[in-house]
Each structure stands twice: as C-alpha cells, then as structure tokens.
Amino acid sequence: MPCRNYLSLGDGIDVLESHDWDQALAPPCPSTHYITITITITMSTTNVLITGANRGVGLAFLQTYLAQPNHIVIGSVRDIARSSNLNDLPVALGSKLVLVKIESSSFSDPAEAVGELKALGISRLDIVIANAGVAGGAVVPATNGDADDFLNTLAINAVGPLALFAATWPLLEQAVKPKWVSISSAVASLANHEAMFAGMGGRPMGAGYGASKAALNHLSLNIHSENPKLTVLVVDPGFLDTDMGNRGAKILGIEKPPHNAGDNAKAMVKLVDAATRETHSGKFWTFDSKEVPW
C-alpha cells in the first residue's frame, strides 16, 4: 500500500513531497524523515530623518511616517528630555522612533547627531526632510527692518539646512534612491511675489523669512545639480494651523489658517513617495503636488 512522505517546514507545517493523488490519500510512511527548514525573512526599513519634529508640520510628518510599517523615523528636536512625550506616539509594526538633538542655530549639531545614528547602527538615510525653521521677528517694512533678526532668520532657515545636508550626505549616499526635501514657503517664490503682496493687501511679508526661504530654494537647486543620484524636492507646505501659521493668520486678520498640518503632511508624504529624479527633482512643489514657479 502506498504511503506519504512529508517535508517539514517547522512550526507544525508539513508539505507533501509528491503530487501523486494516490499517495496523497495514503497514510504517512513509517520511515518518513522530517527535515526542518528555518526561513528567515528580513524586512528592509525606510530610514527617515525629520528636523523640527516636536511640533507643527514636523510633528505631523513624524506621526505620518511612524504610522507606516518598517520605518526607522529619526526626529530631531532641540531638547530630547522635553520631547520625551514623542515616545508615546503610536508606532506601526516594524517601525521605531529615534530622537536626536539638533538645535537649528547650531552648525555642529547635525554632524554630532549623525555620529549618534552611526553608533546606533544606522548607516543609511533614505529620506531627509529639512523642516526646522523660524518665522523671524516682527513683520515690518524693510525700512524698519532689524538686521540682527534678518541674519538670525537666514542662519536658521538656510545655513542650518546647509549644515544638515553636509552632515547627512554620507548616509544619504548609501541609499539606493535617496531623497532630500526642503520645506520652503509660498513667499519664497520670486515669480509670485507681486501677486502675493497684492493678495495680502500690501502688508509687509517679513523680509527675513521670505529671503531665507528663497535662499533655501537656491541651496536646494545647488544640491540637486551637484548630486545626480539624489532626488531633491522643494515643497510649500501650505498655510497651516500651527503656532507659526496661527500667528500669520492674526497678522492678516483672519480667524485661522485654511489647512490642517496633519492632512498636508500626509499629502506631502505621498508626494515624496511618488517623486523620482526625472519627474520631481530640482522643482518647487505645493503640498498637493502642483509645481510652483521659482
């Protein structure tokens, strides 16, 4: 009488070695030898670094990426102890949160943070989102401008990302398709400047903030041109219901900003996911994937 031979895959899973129907109906062979095969599947992670991750759209980015499986999400904050509540955020299967200290006005912090990541065994970054920034001081006409405030805003919004890129590039270079994202602003578009000024009723737009974001745009184009392996996106996140956005709404005399940070962060993550060097790099985008003139 025929009998069945099995191949054991472990965990109680046995596979019939023959496709013969008569043998399939037969009892197990007394001399059946079970061979256990252990199969290990290693899931590759997507490693994302987000600066300014403790509030505003940076926090919304952090939450959005942590909700996706198999992501190592690195959030940079000014004070890790004060940001310990971020460790309570929901995390998807296979994902984890890592916090590092980067003070945006410090040009040495990014390199130190990268050193910490290497010590943790993180040797690759797939996406870097340069989000941290400031609005600057009082929004006044250029005739009343504060040179020190202008320089401080420029340092944080433009020189800070320069230091960040220099520090993170060796890790970005290890990724198969690395991406750099500069969070800019609608006021950085020189082509749209006159229309925006008119739309704001001729109110001052903050010379330091706009100039610093325009400088960030130019830096981003340099990064795009100099690194053919890299996909570089410049993104206007929209007029958001963040602390910065709410202050802007008050200046404009409107009740609240029109966009939700969480919704726009999700839209921008979709934009980043879809972006390629050929289709998106070296261009200025809105949060909802519309191209903006420089």
C-alpha positions as CSV (number, residue, x, y, z in Angstrom):
1,M,0.0,0.0,0.0
2,P,1.4,3.4,-0.9
3,C,2.3,5.8,1.9
4,R,3.0,9.6,2.2
5,N,6.4,11.2,2.6
6,Y,6.5,14.8,4.1
7,L,8.9,17.6,4.2
8,S,8.6,19.6,7.4
9,L,9.0,23.4,7.3
10,G,8.8,23.7,11.0
11,D,6.1,25.2,13.2
12,G,3.8,22.2,12.5
13,I,3.8,22.9,8.7
14,D,4.3,19.7,6.7
15,V,4.4,19.6,2.9
16,L,3.7,16.5,0.8
17,E,6.7,15.7,-1.3
18,S,4.7,14.1,-4.1
19,H,1.9,15.4,-6.3
20,D,0.6,11.8,-6.8
21,W,-3.1,11.7,-5.8
22,D,-3.0,8.0,-4.6
23,Q,-0.1,8.9,-2.4
24,A,-1.9,12.0,-1.1
25,L,-4.7,9.7,0.2
26,A,-2.3,7.2,1.8
27,P,-1.2,7.1,5.4
28,P,2.2,8.6,6.4
29,C,5.2,6.3,5.7
30,P,6.6,4.7,8.9
31,S,10.1,5.6,7.8
32,T,9.2,9.3,7.0
33,H,12.2,11.5,7.8
34,Y,11.2,15.1,8.8
35,I,13.7,17.8,7.7
36,T,13.2,21.2,9.4
37,I,14.0,24.2,7.3
38,T,14.2,27.6,9.0
39,I,13.3,30.5,6.8
40,T,14.4,34.0,7.9
41,I,12.8,37.0,6.2
42,T,14.5,40.3,6.9
43,M,12.3,43.3,6.2
44,S,14.2,46.3,4.9
45,T,13.4,49.6,6.6
46,T,13.0,53.0,5.2
47,N,15.1,55.4,7.3
48,V,13.7,59.0,7.5
49,L,15.2,62.0,9.3
50,I,12.9,64.9,10.1
51,T,14.2,68.1,11.7
52,G,12.0,70.2,13.9
53,A,9.9,67.1,14.8
54,N,8.5,68.1,18.1
55,R,5.7,70.5,16.8
56,G,3.9,71.8,13.9
57,V,4.2,70.2,10.5
58,G,7.4,68.4,11.7
59,L,5.4,66.6,14.3
60,A,2.8,65.8,11.7
61,F,5.5,64.3,9.4
62,L,6.7,62.3,12.4
63,Q,3.3,60.9,13.1
64,T,2.6,60.1,9.5
65,Y,5.8,58.1,9.0
66,L,5.6,56.3,12.3
67,A,2.1,55.1,11.2
68,Q,3.8,53.3,8.3
69,P,5.3,49.8,8.9
70,N,9.0,49.1,8.6
71,H,10.3,52.7,9.1
72,I,13.0,54.0,11.3
73,V,11.9,57.5,11.9
74,I,14.5,59.9,13.3
75,G,13.1,63.1,14.8
76,S,15.5,65.9,15.6
77,V,14.5,68.2,18.5
78,R,16.2,70.9,20.4
79,D,15.8,69.2,23.8
80,I,15.3,65.4,24.0
81,A,14.3,65.4,27.6
82,R,11.5,67.9,27.0
83,S,10.4,65.9,24.0
84,S,10.1,62.6,25.7
85,N,6.3,62.6,25.1
86,L,7.1,61.8,21.5
87,N,8.0,58.3,22.6
88,D,4.3,57.7,23.4
89,L,3.2,58.2,19.7
90,P,1.6,55.2,18.0
91,V,4.2,53.1,16.0
92,A,3.4,50.7,13.2
93,L,4.7,47.1,13.1
94,G,8.4,47.0,12.3
95,S,8.8,50.8,12.9
96,K,10.7,52.7,15.6
97,L,11.3,56.2,16.7
98,V,14.8,57.6,17.3
99,L,15.3,61.1,18.8
100,V,18.4,63.1,18.2
101,K,19.4,66.7,19.3
102,I,19.7,69.3,16.6
103,E,19.4,72.9,17.5
104,S,18.8,74.7,14.3
105,S,21.1,77.6,15.1
106,S,24.0,75.2,15.8
107,F,26.0,74.2,12.8
108,S,27.8,71.4,14.6
109,D,24.7,69.6,16.0
110,P,23.9,67.8,12.7
111,A,27.3,66.2,12.5
112,E,27.1,65.1,16.1
113,A,23.6,63.7,15.5
114,V,24.8,61.7,12.5
115,G,27.6,60.3,14.8
116,E,24.9,59.1,17.2
117,L,23.0,57.5,14.4
118,K,26.1,55.6,13.3
119,A,26.7,54.4,16.9
120,L,23.2,53.0,16.9
121,G,23.9,51.1,13.7
122,I,22.0,53.4,11.4
123,S,24.3,53.7,8.4
124,R,21.8,54.8,5.7
125,L,19.2,57.5,5.3
126,D,16.6,57.2,2.6
127,I,14.9,60.5,3.2
128,V,15.9,63.7,4.9
129,I,13.3,66.4,5.5
130,A,14.8,69.8,6.3
131,N,11.7,71.2,8.1
132,A,13.0,73.1,11.1
133,G,12.7,76.9,10.7
134,V,11.6,80.1,12.2
135,A,9.3,82.9,11.1
136,G,11.6,85.7,12.4
137,G,10.7,88.7,14.5
138,A,8.2,91.4,13.9
139,V,6.7,91.6,10.4
140,V,7.6,95.2,9.5
141,P,8.5,97.0,6.3
142,A,12.1,96.7,5.1
143,T,12.6,100.4,6.1
144,N,12.2,99.3,9.7
145,G,14.0,96.0,9.4
146,D,16.2,94.6,12.1
147,A,19.5,93.4,10.6
148,D,20.2,91.1,13.5
149,D,16.8,89.4,13.2
150,F,17.3,89.1,9.4
151,L,20.7,87.4,9.9
152,N,19.3,85.0,12.6
153,T,16.4,84.0,10.4
154,L,18.7,83.4,7.5
155,A,21.1,81.4,9.6
156,I,18.3,79.0,10.9
157,N,16.3,78.7,7.7
158,A,19.1,78.5,5.1
159,V,22.5,77.9,6.7
160,G,21.1,75.3,9.1
161,P,19.9,73.1,6.2
162,L,23.3,73.5,4.6
163,A,25.0,72.1,7.7
164,L,22.3,69.4,7.8
165,F,23.0,68.3,4.2
166,A,26.8,68.3,4.7
167,A,26.4,66.0,7.7
168,T,23.8,63.7,6.3
169,W,25.0,63.2,2.7
170,P,27.4,60.3,3.6
171,L,24.3,58.4,4.9
172,L,22.1,59.5,2.0
173,E,24.7,58.3,-0.4
174,Q,24.3,54.8,1.0
175,A,20.6,54.6,0.0
176,V,19.6,53.2,-3.4
177,K,17.3,56.1,-4.2
178,P,17.9,58.9,-1.6
179,K,15.6,61.9,-1.3
180,W,16.2,65.3,0.2
181,V,13.1,67.5,1.0
182,S,13.4,71.2,1.8
183,I,10.3,72.7,3.4
184,S,10.0,76.1,1.9
185,S,7.2,78.6,1.7
186,A,4.9,80.3,-0.9
187,V,6.6,83.6,-0.1
188,A,9.9,82.2,-1.4
189,S,8.6,82.3,-5.0
190,L,10.0,85.4,-6.7
191,A,7.8,84.9,-9.7
192,N,4.7,85.1,-7.5
193,H,5.9,87.9,-5.2
194,E,3.9,90.8,-6.6
195,A,0.7,88.8,-6.8
196,M,1.1,87.6,-3.2
197,F,2.0,91.1,-2.0
198,A,-1.2,92.4,-3.6
199,G,-3.2,89.5,-2.1
200,M,-2.0,90.4,1.3
201,G,-3.4,93.9,0.9
202,G,0.1,95.4,0.6
203,R,1.1,94.3,4.1
204,P,4.8,93.5,4.7
205,M,5.6,89.8,4.3
206,G,8.6,89.7,6.5
207,A,11.8,90.3,4.6
208,G,14.0,88.0,6.6
209,Y,11.6,85.0,6.3
210,G,11.0,85.3,2.6
211,A,14.6,85.9,1.8
212,S,15.7,83.0,4.0
213,K,13.3,80.6,2.2
214,A,14.4,81.9,-1.2
215,A,18.0,81.2,-0.1
216,L,16.9,77.7,0.9
217,N,15.4,77.2,-2.6
218,H,18.7,78.2,-4.2
219,L,20.6,75.9,-1.9
220,S,18.3,73.1,-2.8
221,L,18.9,73.6,-6.5
222,N,22.6,73.5,-5.9
223,I,22.2,70.2,-4.1
224,H,20.1,68.9,-7.0
225,S,22.6,69.9,-9.6
226,E,25.7,68.6,-7.7
227,N,24.3,65.2,-6.8
228,P,22.8,63.3,-9.8
229,K,22.0,60.3,-7.6
230,L,19.7,62.4,-5.3
231,T,16.1,63.4,-5.7
232,V,15.6,66.9,-4.3
233,L,12.2,68.4,-3.7
234,V,11.4,71.9,-2.5
235,V,7.9,72.0,-1.0
236,D,5.5,74.7,0.1
237,P,3.6,73.0,3.0
238,G,0.7,75.4,2.8
239,F,-0.8,77.9,5.3
240,L,-1.1,75.6,8.3
241,D,-2.9,75.6,11.6
242,T,0.4,75.6,13.5
243,D,1.8,78.1,16.0
244,M,3.6,79.9,13.2
245,G,0.5,79.7,10.9
246,N,-1.8,81.0,13.6
247,R,0.5,84.0,14.2
248,G,0.4,84.7,10.5
249,A,-3.4,84.5,10.5
250,K,-3.6,87.0,13.3
251,I,-1.4,89.4,11.3
252,L,-3.6,89.0,8.3
253,G,-6.8,89.5,10.3
254,I,-8.3,86.1,9.5
255,E,-9.7,83.6,12.0
256,K,-7.4,80.7,11.3
257,P,-5.2,79.2,8.6
258,P,-7.0,77.2,5.9
259,H,-5.0,74.0,6.1
260,N,-4.6,71.2,8.6
261,A,-1.0,70.2,9.3
262,G,-1.8,66.5,9.6
263,D,-3.7,66.4,6.3
264,N,-1.0,68.3,4.5
265,A,1.8,66.2,5.9
266,K,0.1,63.1,4.6
267,A,-0.2,64.7,1.2
268,M,3.5,65.7,1.2
269,V,4.5,62.1,2.2
270,K,2.6,60.9,-0.9
271,L,4.4,63.5,-3.0
272,V,7.8,62.3,-1.6
273,D,6.9,58.7,-2.2
274,A,6.0,59.3,-5.8
275,A,9.0,61.6,-6.5
276,T,11.8,60.5,-8.8
277,R,14.9,62.3,-10.0
278,E,13.4,62.5,-13.5
279,T,9.9,63.8,-12.6
280,H,10.2,65.9,-9.5
281,S,13.8,66.7,-8.6
282,G,15.0,70.3,-8.8
283,K,11.5,71.7,-8.8
284,F,9.3,73.7,-6.4
285,W,6.0,72.0,-5.4
286,T,2.9,72.7,-3.4
287,F,1.9,70.2,-0.7
288,D,-0.7,68.8,-3.2
289,S,1.8,68.2,-6.0
290,K,1.4,71.3,-8.1
291,E,4.5,72.9,-9.5
292,V,5.4,76.4,-8.3
293,P,7.4,78.9,-10.4
294,W,10.6,80.0,-8.8
